[in-house]
Every structure is written in structure tokens, then in C-alpha cells.
Amino acid sequence: MSALQIQLLSEAAILAATDELVATVPELADATLARPWTISAIVAASSGVIAGHRSFPAISAAAQAVAYATFHVKPLSFGNTALGALLAHILLTTNGEELSFAETWDLVKGGT
């Protein structure tokens, strides 16, 4: 069995998504990047590599890891739940999953 190949999020992609989210959602207009170091932590969470072995059985697990990392390391001054769900959605759709944003929200908030 071959390892699951995941197209990972890059730091540039995360920052671009953050900029777009803050520019698009009026409630987040005043959000700032409070913890820049967390972007690298989110990238690392998306890889799922532990001791050289990929640990994600499915792309949905990688998406959940990205969302949970974002929820917990809190890169923005506020709005981290929305950012985590957006990053999970980008990871899913970039890797060929066809989910609506509402389905992604259910995945990352419901843990299913």
C-alpha cells in the first residue's frame, strides 16, 4: 500500500488565505496576525509526518489537523475558527475533495 500523497499548505498559501478572509469578512476587518510563528506550526500540522512516516489515513484527517492547529495556536488576534475552517477547506479542495464549505465546517467542528 502506498502512502497517502497530500498536497500540503504552504506558508504563502496560509498568509494569502488569511489576507483574503480578513479583507472579505467585515467582522474580521480589524483582525491582525498576532502570532506569526504559528504559520509554520500550521504547515507542520498539515504534513502529518511523525518520525518520517505519514500518519494521516485520509485527507479529511489532515484537514482536521490543520483546523485544530489553527484553533489552538491562534495566529490571528480573533477569527481563528473561521481561518481554521477556511484552511481545512483549501486543503481538501486542493487535494481533489469535493465538499461545500458547510460540509467542511461540519467536519472540523463536529470531528466526523
N, C-alpha and C positions, 0 to 999 in steps of 0.2 A: 504494500500500500504506500503510495507516495504522500508526502506531507502536503497539507493544505497550503496553497500558494496565495498569499494575501498581498494585494497592492496596498502598501501602508500609507498612512497620512504623513506628510512632511511638515516640518515647522512652518514653511512658507504657506502651505495649504491651510494650516490651522490659523495662522495670522490673517490670511485673506478671508477666511470664513468669519473670523471674529470681527474684522472691519466691516464686512457686508452685513452681519447681524446687527451690529450697533448702528450702522447707517440706515437700515431698513425698518427696524422696530422702534417706534417712537419712545416706548417705555425704557429702552436701553440707551437712549441718546447720550446720557451722562456717564455711562459705564466706561471704566478705564482698565487698562491692563495693569492690574495691581501687583501681580507676581509673575514677571516674565520667565523666570526659571521653570515654571510649571509646564511651559510648552514642551520642553524636552521630555518631561515626565509623561505627558500625554502621548507623545510619539513612541516612547518606550512601551507604554501600556498597549499600544496598537500592535506591536510586534509579537507579543506573547512568547518571546523566546526565554526559556529558562534553561540554563546550563547547556546552551547550544541546541536545544530541542524546542520545536514549536509546540505550544501547549493548547492551542485552540482547535477543537474538533470541527467547528463550523464558523463561518464568517459572522454569524449573529453573536457568538461568544466574544469575538474581537470587538464588535460594535459595542457590546455591553461593557467591556473593559475600558474602552475609550470614554464612554459616557460616565461610568463610575469614577474613573480617574479625574475627569473634569469636575464632577460634583464634589470630590473630596479635596483636590488641591486648589480649587477655586482661583483660576487665573484672573478673572475679572473682579472688579470691585462689587458687582452684583450681576445677576443674569446668568449664572453658571449652569443652571438646569437647562435653560434654553440652548446655551452653547454646547453642552454635552450631548443633547439630543440631536442638534444640527450636525455635530462632528460624527456621531454614530450614523446618521442618515447618509452623510457624504461617503463614509467608509463602506456602507452597504451598497449604495448605488454605484460607486466606483468599481466595486467588485462583482457587478452584474446582478445584484439582488434587486427585484422589482417590488418595492414597498412604498406605500404612501408615507408622508411624514407622520400621519396619525398612527399608522402601524408601527413605525419606528418609535414613536413616543410610548406606545403600549409596551414595546419590547424593553426599552430601557427603564421605564418607570415601574413596569409590572414584573420585570425579571423573567418573562416567559420566552 
